[in-house]
Every structure is written in C-alpha cells, then in structure tokens.
Amino acid sequence: MAALPTLLLLALALAITTTNAAAQPTPPQRERLALQAFLAGTPHERSLGWNAPSAPSPCLWFGVVCDASNATVVAVRLPGVGLVGALPASTLGNLRGLRTLSLRSNRLSGPIPADLLALPALRSLYLQGNRLSGRLPGDLPSSLHHLSLSGNELDGEIPESLDGLLELRSLRLDGNKFSGALPSLSALRRLEVFNVSYNRLNGSIPSSLGSRFPRESFAGNLQLCGEPLDRPCDESPSPGVVIPPPVPGNTKKRRLSGAGVTAIAVGAGAGALFALVLFVLCFVHRRRRRDANTNNKMPTPTPTRGFTPSTAPTSGDMGDITSSSKEIAAAAAAAASGGGESQRSRLVFVGNTHKDGYGFDLEDLLRASAEVLGKGGGGTSYKAVLEDGTTTVVVKRLKDVAAGRREFAAAVEALGGVEHRNLLPVRGYYFSKDEKLLIADHLPDGSLSAALHELSDCSE
C-alpha cells in the first residue's frame, strides 16, 4: 500500500512532462512540407535523417535551425552533403522566415529559382562551388548581407540593381561566365569583400571599385582595364566612332617656304638612309645567329610568353611563397625541348578530360600566365590561366621521379580513371627525360588548409 502514492506521483510527473512536450511550439506544417519537398526533389548521397522518430520536429533535423521559440525555420545549412541536380522551385522559397541558406560545395545545376531570391528576410546566401547556370536575377532581397555565387557557370551581365542592396557586406561572383561592363556599385558603402575575377567582363573598372579592392578581385578578365590592374585603358576612339572631317572654309591654307621644303627633303633623305643601314645591320646579325645555331645543331624552341608569373599567390595561407620566373621558365623550356624525344611538345590527357571540355596543347600551356601555389617534397605547383581566360589548371612540376615512360604513364592513367568527389582528378601529363608535369583541375576556393581553418557560414 505504501508504494501506491509513489506510483501515483510518477504517473502525474510523466503526464506533466508529456503535456509540456506537447505544448512546445514547432514550425508551421507548411515549413515541414517545404523542407521535405526540397529533399524529395533533390537527389543526395548521404542520408540526413529528417524522417527519423528521434527528430519529430524540423528544429531537430540535421542542418535546420529554428528561432529561439522554435516557431519558424531561420537557417538551412547543407554544405557538401552531395546534393545533385536542379534546385526545385516552390520548396525552400516557402520558408518565409529564412535568413541563412548555405548549399555550397555540392553539385547543384540549372538556374536559381526566382522564389528563393524573393525571400523577404534572407540575409546570407552561400551557393558557391556548384554548377549553377543562367543569369543572375536583378530582383534580389534588399536584406542581403552576404552573397556568394563563385565557382559556378552563371552568365550574362552583372545587374546594376545590385547597387540597391545597401546592406551588402560581401559579394563573391568570381569563377563564372559573367560578361559585359562592370557596374559601379558606388552605393554599397558597407561592402568589405568583393571579387569578380576569372569571368569575361570588359571595359574599364569603375573608380568606386578599383580604389577600394585589390587587383586579385578583378584578375582573369582579359578585357578589363584600369586601376588596380596593370592594364591601362585605351583612350583612342572606339570602333564605330567616326571623327568628322574639318569643315570647309575653316581650314587656312598655308604655303611652305623654300627653306621649309629643303628641310623636309633633307630630313626624309636622312631617315631613309638610317633605315637602310639599320636593315642591313639586322640582316647581318640574324644571319650570323642562324649560322651559329646551325653549327651547334641545338635548336631550342622558345615559347612566346612562357609561364608569365603574377606578382604573388592569392591564397592567404601561402604568403611566404612567391612566384619564381626562373623556375617557371626552366620548366617551360625543358618541357618545350622535350629532351629530343619522339613525343616532343605533346600533352597526354587521361580519363574523361575531353568530355569535360579540355582541349589545349603544350604551346597553349607555355603561353599561359602562372603563379606559384606551393612547394613540397614532390615538386612545385603552379596555377596556370590559359590565354582564353576561361580555362584554369594546376601544373605540378615533379622532381626526383625515377620511373620510365611506361611506368609513369600507367600510374597516371590509373589516377585519371579514379572518380570520387573527395579526390582531385588528374587530367593529363607530360613526360620527357628531363621534365615530368602533371595537369589537374584548379579549385577556386583555395587550399585544403584554408578550407579547414576558414570560419563556417554564419548569419548575423
């Protein structure tokens, strides 16, 4: 009988606990359905456990964050979880209280849904490192603080309406296919991070941007000019602009005196004589050098530009490594000469490289601009940007490789056949007696060290 009051107390406590748990607020049913529809419409490589019995509320789901009262979803963070395919419309766009969305480093493709960019409370949007395409819409939420779309395939012009995002702190559009002129964005007084490098932009850099951000923010756009790039803008009339001829009647005819005619004749004769002497000297010099090269029987092909190194690497954790033009020139000359082998000046591509759009040869590689990314026990790595401005690769110059051509080729072919999302694929190689080069994809988001030590995405 004494145990009866104890059992009643336990039952009462359990009932109170159950009542309190049932009274806890949860996000509206439409937000749960929106999240489930997004996951159902987007294939993914790893299970997120959103339907597990241990997580009855969306606030307990992986990557989902609710506000303090668990009344609405304010953040969805799913970076690098293997999301594949197009972003489904009418899913995440129904999370009207969403402030932060991070879907970076996945394999999302296609356009960005318009309803996603119309969220009224959205502050931070991180979609970098995917395969998104199409144009960037002009109607973006004015509440945006951070917009990162780097490393995708977006094209078209950068909309001038970005100048209306007065709260914007960071804007990353690098590594896409944006074209046209660069808007001034002079109203973005709070902008601290800005990067439009490696696109297809043209024209002059607005002073409102060129005076605030370094040259790395504009690099890789071959038709951009002005400060801070070392490429002055051409002030001559643009094509299609016709300069009107002088108006008849306003030009005064002046006759030259006899002394003036004599001076012009003497000057023209002296100039012609000087040009003739210069031509003879150049002809003799070139013939002597050609004869010397013929006697030595050592023709050395010289690339037109070679690897032209930039001033310094852009990675923040590699500041102690600088570009070395001597090392790069040596690699270019050795690879070009090829040690006199039969497969001279030939790159060998492996794997599915041609399916991915690679189509360049050794000469294109030697004409690329380059910078040193790092030096290790296996050799030096260079970031090479080809002259077309759209292809960027990493060239690894190997050293101390004691292997024959067949062994080396077999090893690289095996590496090129390995496909895994956590491995950087080898795209090609060059082999000669004196030089071994490996060609790999370039990752625009920086080194592994930078990725490990970089702060995670966060909202304010």
C-alpha positions as CSV (number, residue, x, y, z in Angstrom):
1,M,0.0,0.0,0.0
2,A,2.9,2.4,0.7
3,A,4.1,2.1,-2.9
4,L,0.7,3.3,-4.2
5,P,1.4,7.1,-3.6
6,T,4.8,6.7,-5.2
7,L,3.3,5.2,-8.4
8,L,0.7,8.0,-8.5
9,L,3.4,10.6,-8.2
10,L,5.4,9.1,-11.1
11,A,2.3,8.9,-13.3
12,L,1.5,12.5,-12.5
13,A,5.0,13.6,-13.3
14,L,5.0,11.7,-16.6
15,A,1.7,13.3,-17.6
16,I,3.0,16.8,-16.8
17,T,6.2,16.1,-18.9
18,T,4.2,14.8,-21.8
19,T,1.9,17.8,-21.6
20,N,4.8,20.2,-21.6
21,A,6.5,18.5,-24.5
22,A,3.2,18.6,-26.5
23,A,2.9,22.3,-25.7
24,Q,6.3,23.1,-27.2
25,P,5.9,25.3,-30.3
26,T,7.0,23.9,-33.6
27,P,7.3,25.5,-37.1
28,P,4.1,25.5,-39.2
29,Q,3.2,22.5,-41.1
30,R,3.9,24.3,-44.4
31,E,7.6,24.7,-43.5
32,R,7.9,21.0,-42.7
33,L,6.3,20.2,-46.0
34,A,8.6,22.7,-47.8
35,L,11.7,21.1,-46.4
36,Q,10.5,17.5,-47.2
37,A,9.6,18.6,-50.7
38,F,13.1,20.1,-51.2
39,L,14.8,16.9,-50.1
40,A,12.5,14.7,-52.1
41,G,13.2,16.8,-55.3
42,T,17.0,16.9,-54.9
43,P,18.9,13.6,-55.0
44,H,21.6,13.4,-52.3
45,E,24.4,11.0,-51.5
46,R,24.1,10.8,-47.7
47,S,21.0,10.3,-45.5
48,L,20.0,13.4,-43.5
49,G,17.7,11.5,-41.1
50,W,14.9,14.0,-41.4
51,N,12.3,11.3,-41.1
52,A,13.8,9.6,-38.0
53,P,11.5,9.1,-35.0
54,S,14.1,10.7,-32.8
55,A,13.6,14.1,-34.6
56,P,9.8,14.7,-34.7
57,S,10.3,18.5,-35.1
58,P,12.1,20.1,-38.1
59,C,14.1,22.1,-35.5
60,L,15.9,18.8,-34.6
61,W,16.7,17.9,-38.2
62,F,20.3,18.0,-39.5
63,G,21.2,21.3,-41.0
64,V,18.0,23.1,-39.9
65,V,18.0,25.9,-37.4
66,C,14.9,27.5,-35.8
67,D,14.5,30.7,-33.9
68,A,14.6,30.9,-30.1
69,S,11.0,29.9,-29.7
70,N,11.1,27.1,-32.3
71,A,8.3,28.9,-34.2
72,T,9.9,29.2,-37.6
73,V,13.0,28.0,-39.6
74,V,15.6,30.7,-39.9
75,A,18.6,28.8,-41.4
76,V,19.3,25.8,-43.6
77,R,23.0,24.7,-43.8
78,L,23.7,21.7,-46.0
79,P,27.3,22.3,-47.4
80,G,29.0,19.3,-49.1
81,V,26.3,16.7,-48.5
82,G,26.2,15.5,-52.1
83,L,23.1,17.4,-53.4
84,V,22.8,16.7,-57.1
85,G,20.6,18.3,-59.8
86,A,18.4,21.3,-60.2
87,L,17.1,23.3,-57.2
88,P,13.4,22.6,-57.1
89,A,11.1,25.7,-57.1
90,S,8.3,26.3,-54.6
91,T,10.2,24.4,-51.8
92,L,12.7,26.5,-49.9
93,G,11.0,29.6,-51.2
94,N,8.1,28.8,-48.8
95,L,10.3,29.3,-45.7
96,R,9.3,33.0,-45.3
97,G,11.4,33.5,-42.1
98,L,14.6,32.0,-43.7
99,R,17.7,34.2,-43.0
100,T,20.6,32.0,-44.0
101,L,20.9,29.4,-46.8
102,S,24.1,27.5,-47.4
103,L,24.2,24.8,-50.1
104,R,27.8,25.4,-51.1
105,S,30.2,22.6,-52.4
106,N,27.5,20.4,-53.8
107,R,26.7,19.5,-57.4
108,L,23.6,21.6,-58.0
109,S,22.9,22.7,-61.5
110,G,20.4,24.8,-63.5
111,P,19.1,28.3,-62.7
112,I,18.5,29.7,-59.2
113,P,14.7,29.6,-58.5
114,A,13.2,33.1,-58.5
115,D,11.1,32.4,-55.4
116,L,14.3,31.6,-53.5
117,L,15.7,35.0,-54.3
118,A,12.5,36.7,-53.2
119,L,12.6,35.6,-49.6
120,P,12.0,38.8,-47.6
121,A,14.2,38.0,-44.6
122,L,17.1,36.4,-46.5
123,R,20.5,37.8,-45.3
124,S,23.1,35.2,-46.3
125,L,23.1,33.1,-49.5
126,Y,26.0,30.7,-50.0
127,L,25.8,28.8,-53.3
128,Q,29.5,28.7,-54.3
129,G,31.2,25.6,-55.6
130,N,28.2,24.2,-57.6
131,R,27.3,24.1,-61.3
132,L,24.5,26.6,-61.3
133,S,23.9,28.3,-64.7
134,G,21.7,31.0,-66.2
135,R,21.5,34.7,-65.4
136,L,21.6,36.4,-62.0
137,P,18.2,37.9,-61.5
138,G,18.0,41.7,-60.9
139,D,15.4,41.5,-58.2
140,L,17.3,40.4,-55.1
141,P,16.1,40.8,-51.5
142,S,17.3,44.2,-50.1
143,S,18.0,42.5,-46.8
144,L,21.0,40.6,-48.2
145,H,24.3,40.9,-46.3
146,H,26.3,38.2,-47.9
147,L,26.0,36.8,-51.5
148,S,28.5,34.1,-52.6
149,L,28.0,32.5,-56.1
150,S,31.6,31.9,-57.0
151,G,32.7,28.7,-58.9
152,N,29.5,28.2,-60.9
153,E,28.6,28.7,-64.6
154,L,26.4,31.8,-64.3
155,D,26.5,34.1,-67.4
156,G,25.1,37.3,-68.7
157,E,25.7,40.8,-67.3
158,I,26.0,41.6,-63.7
159,P,22.8,43.5,-62.9
160,E,23.1,47.2,-62.0
161,S,20.3,46.6,-59.5
162,L,22.9,45.2,-57.1
163,D,23.7,48.8,-56.3
164,G,20.4,48.9,-54.4
165,L,21.5,46.3,-51.8
166,L,22.6,48.8,-49.3
167,E,23.2,46.3,-46.5
168,L,25.6,44.1,-48.6
169,R,28.9,43.3,-46.9
170,S,30.3,40.6,-49.2
171,L,29.8,39.9,-52.9
172,R,31.6,36.9,-54.5
173,L,30.9,36.3,-58.2
174,D,34.3,35.0,-59.2
175,G,34.8,31.9,-61.4
176,N,31.7,32.3,-63.5
177,K,31.0,33.4,-67.1
178,F,29.7,36.9,-66.5
179,S,30.2,39.3,-69.4
180,G,29.7,42.9,-70.2
181,A,30.7,46.0,-68.3
182,L,31.2,46.1,-64.5
183,P,28.6,48.2,-62.7
184,S,29.9,50.9,-60.4
185,L,28.2,49.7,-57.2
186,S,29.0,53.1,-55.7
187,A,26.1,53.0,-53.2
188,L,27.4,49.9,-51.5
189,R,29.2,51.7,-48.7
190,R,29.3,48.7,-46.4
191,L,30.8,46.3,-48.9
192,E,34.0,44.8,-47.5
193,V,34.6,41.7,-49.6
194,F,34.3,41.9,-53.4
195,N,35.6,39.5,-56.1
196,V,34.6,39.2,-59.8
197,S,37.9,37.6,-61.0
198,Y,38.0,35.0,-63.8
199,N,34.9,36.0,-65.7
200,R,34.5,37.6,-69.2
201,L,34.0,41.2,-68.2
202,N,35.2,44.0,-70.3
203,G,35.6,47.8,-70.3
204,S,37.1,50.0,-67.6
205,I,37.0,49.3,-63.8
206,P,34.8,51.9,-62.1
207,S,36.9,54.0,-59.7
208,S,34.4,53.3,-56.9
209,L,35.6,49.7,-57.0
210,G,39.2,50.0,-58.3
211,S,40.2,52.3,-55.4
212,R,38.8,50.0,-52.7
213,F,39.7,46.5,-53.7
214,P,43.0,44.8,-54.8
215,R,43.9,43.6,-58.3
216,E,43.1,40.0,-57.3
217,S,39.4,41.0,-57.2
218,F,39.5,41.7,-61.0
219,A,42.1,39.3,-62.3
220,G,41.4,36.8,-65.1
221,N,39.2,39.2,-67.1
222,L,41.3,39.7,-70.2
223,Q,39.3,42.7,-71.4
224,L,39.1,44.6,-68.2
225,C,41.4,47.6,-67.9
226,G,42.2,50.4,-65.5
227,E,43.4,50.5,-61.9
228,P,44.3,48.4,-60.0
229,L,45.2,46.2,-63.0
230,D,48.4,46.9,-64.8
231,R,46.4,47.4,-68.0
232,P,45.7,51.0,-68.9
233,C,42.5,51.6,-70.8
234,D,42.9,52.7,-74.5
235,E,41.8,56.3,-74.8
236,S,41.7,56.1,-78.6
237,P,38.2,56.3,-80.2
238,S,36.3,53.1,-80.0
239,P,35.4,51.2,-83.2
240,G,32.4,52.7,-85.0
241,V,33.1,56.3,-83.8
242,V,33.7,58.4,-86.9
243,I,35.7,61.6,-86.4
244,P,34.1,64.3,-88.6
245,P,36.4,65.9,-91.2
246,P,37.3,69.6,-90.9
247,V,34.6,71.9,-92.0
248,P,35.4,73.6,-95.4
249,G,36.2,77.2,-95.1
250,N,37.6,76.9,-91.6
251,T,40.9,75.5,-92.7
252,K,43.5,78.1,-93.5
253,K,45.9,77.2,-96.4
254,R,49.5,78.0,-95.7
255,R,52.3,77.7,-98.2
256,L,55.7,76.3,-97.1
257,S,58.7,78.5,-97.7
258,G,61.7,77.2,-99.8
259,A,63.7,76.7,-96.6
260,G,60.9,74.5,-95.2
261,V,60.7,72.4,-98.3
262,T,64.5,71.9,-98.2
263,A,64.5,70.9,-94.5
264,I,61.8,68.3,-95.1
265,A,63.7,66.8,-98.1
266,V,66.9,66.6,-96.1
267,G,65.2,65.0,-93.2
268,A,63.4,62.5,-95.3
269,G,66.7,61.5,-97.0
270,A,68.5,61.1,-93.7
271,G,65.6,59.0,-92.4
272,A,65.7,56.7,-95.4
273,L,69.5,56.3,-95.1
274,F,69.2,55.5,-91.4
275,A,66.5,52.9,-92.1
276,L,68.6,51.3,-94.8
277,V,71.7,51.0,-92.5
278,L,69.5,49.6,-89.7
279,F,68.0,47.0,-92.1
280,V,71.5,45.8,-93.3
281,L,72.7,45.5,-89.7
282,C,69.7,43.5,-88.6
283,F,70.1,41.2,-91.7
284,V,73.7,40.5,-90.9
285,H,73.0,39.9,-87.2
286,R,70.2,37.5,-87.9
287,R,72.3,35.6,-90.5
288,R,75.2,35.2,-88.1
289,R,72.9,33.9,-85.3
290,R,71.3,31.5,-87.7
291,D,74.7,30.1,-88.9
292,A,75.8,29.8,-85.2
293,N,72.6,27.8,-84.4
294,T,73.1,25.6,-87.5
295,N,76.7,24.8,-86.5
296,N,75.8,24.0,-82.9
297,K,72.8,21.8,-84.0
298,M,70.9,22.6,-80.8
299,P,67.7,24.5,-81.8
300,T,65.8,25.4,-78.6
301,P,62.2,26.3,-79.1
302,T,61.3,29.3,-77.1
303,P,57.7,29.9,-76.1
304,T,56.2,33.3,-77.0
305,R,55.4,34.2,-73.4
306,G,56.3,31.2,-71.3
307,F,54.6,30.9,-67.9
308,T,54.3,34.6,-67.0
309,P,54.1,34.6,-63.2
310,S,51.8,37.1,-61.4
311,T,53.1,39.2,-58.5
312,A,52.2,36.9,-55.7
313,P,49.9,33.9,-54.9
314,T,46.4,34.8,-53.8
315,S,46.0,32.2,-51.1
316,G,46.2,33.7,-47.7
317,D,48.0,30.8,-46.0
318,M,50.7,30.7,-48.7
319,G,52.1,34.2,-48.2
320,D,55.6,33.0,-47.6
321,I,55.9,31.6,-51.2
322,T,56.5,33.9,-54.1
323,S,56.5,33.3,-57.8
324,S,59.8,32.4,-59.4
325,S,60.2,33.3,-63.1
326,K,63.4,31.4,-63.3
327,E,61.9,28.2,-62.1
328,I,58.8,28.6,-64.4
329,A,60.9,29.5,-67.4
330,A,63.1,26.4,-66.8
331,A,60.1,24.2,-66.6
332,A,58.7,25.7,-69.8
333,A,62.0,25.4,-71.7
334,A,62.6,21.8,-70.6
335,A,59.1,20.8,-71.5
336,A,59.2,22.5,-74.8
337,S,62.6,20.9,-75.8
338,G,61.5,17.5,-74.6
339,G,65.0,16.2,-74.5
340,G,64.9,15.4,-78.2
341,E,62.3,12.6,-77.7
342,S,59.9,11.4,-80.4
343,Q,56.8,12.6,-78.4
344,R,58.1,16.1,-78.1
345,S,55.7,19.0,-77.3
346,R,52.8,16.7,-76.6
347,L,50.5,16.6,-73.6
348,V,48.7,13.3,-72.9
349,F,45.2,13.6,-71.4
350,V,43.7,10.9,-69.3
351,G,40.2,9.9,-68.0
352,N,37.1,11.8,-69.2
353,T,39.1,15.0,-69.8
354,H,37.9,15.7,-73.3
355,K,34.3,15.2,-72.2
356,D,34.8,18.0,-69.7
357,G,35.8,20.5,-72.3
358,Y,39.6,20.4,-72.1
359,G,41.3,21.0,-75.5
360,F,44.7,22.6,-75.3
361,D,48.3,21.6,-76.1
362,L,51.7,22.3,-74.6
363,E,52.1,25.5,-76.6
364,D,48.9,26.9,-75.0
365,L,50.2,25.9,-71.6
366,L,53.5,27.6,-72.1
367,R,51.8,30.8,-73.1
368,A,49.6,30.8,-70.0
369,S,50.1,33.2,-67.1
370,A,51.0,31.5,-63.9
371,E,51.8,31.8,-60.3
372,V,53.3,29.5,-57.7
373,L,50.8,27.9,-55.4
374,G,53.1,25.8,-53.3
375,K,56.3,23.9,-52.9
376,G,56.6,20.4,-51.5
377,G,58.7,17.3,-51.4
378,G,57.2,16.2,-54.7
379,G,57.9,19.4,-56.6
380,T,56.3,22.8,-57.2
381,S,52.7,23.5,-58.1
382,Y,51.6,26.4,-60.4
383,K,48.3,27.9,-61.2
384,A,48.1,28.4,-64.9
385,V,45.4,30.6,-66.6
386,L,45.3,30.0,-70.4
387,E,45.0,32.8,-72.9
388,D,41.3,32.2,-73.4
389,G,40.7,33.4,-69.9
390,T,38.2,30.6,-69.2
391,T,40.5,27.6,-68.5
392,T,42.5,27.4,-65.3
393,V,44.5,24.4,-64.3
394,V,47.2,23.4,-61.8
395,V,50.5,22.2,-63.2
396,K,52.7,20.1,-60.9
397,R,56.3,20.0,-61.8
398,L,57.6,16.8,-60.4
399,K,61.2,16.2,-59.3
400,D,63.3,13.1,-58.4
401,V,61.0,10.8,-60.4
402,A,62.8,7.5,-61.1
403,A,60.4,5.9,-63.5
404,G,60.3,5.0,-67.2
405,R,57.8,6.3,-69.6
406,R,55.6,3.2,-69.5
407,E,55.6,3.0,-65.7
408,F,54.9,6.7,-65.4
409,A,52.1,6.6,-68.0
410,A,50.5,3.6,-66.4
411,A,50.4,5.2,-62.9
412,V,48.9,8.5,-64.3
413,E,46.3,6.6,-66.3
414,A,45.3,4.7,-63.2
415,L,45.0,8.0,-61.3
416,G,43.0,9.6,-64.1
417,G,40.5,6.8,-64.0
418,V,39.6,7.3,-60.3
419,E,36.5,9.4,-59.8
420,H,35.5,10.4,-56.3
421,R,34.1,13.7,-55.0
422,N,36.8,13.9,-52.4
423,L,39.7,13.4,-54.8
424,L,41.2,16.0,-57.2
425,P,41.2,14.3,-60.6
426,V,44.4,14.1,-62.7
427,R,43.6,15.5,-66.2
428,G,46.9,14.9,-68.1
429,Y,50.6,14.7,-68.0
430,Y,53.8,15.4,-69.9
431,F,56.8,13.1,-69.8
432,S,60.3,13.6,-71.1
433,K,63.8,12.6,-70.0
434,D,64.3,15.9,-68.2
435,E,60.8,17.0,-67.3
436,K,57.6,15.5,-65.8
437,L,54.4,17.5,-65.5
438,L,51.0,16.6,-64.1
439,I,47.9,18.6,-65.1
440,A,44.9,18.8,-62.6
441,D,41.8,20.8,-62.1
442,H,42.1,24.1,-60.2
443,L,39.9,24.6,-57.2
444,P,39.0,28.3,-56.9
445,D,38.1,28.1,-53.2
446,G,41.7,27.9,-52.1
447,S,43.8,25.2,-50.4
448,L,42.8,22.4,-48.1
449,S,44.4,24.3,-45.2
450,A,42.3,27.4,-45.9
451,A,39.2,25.3,-46.1
452,L,39.9,23.6,-42.8
453,H,40.7,26.8,-40.9
454,E,38.1,29.0,-42.6
455,L,35.2,30.2,-40.5
456,S,31.9,28.4,-41.3
457,D,29.0,30.3,-42.8
458,C,27.0,32.2,-40.2
459,S,24.2,34.7,-40.1
460,E,24.2,38.0,-38.2
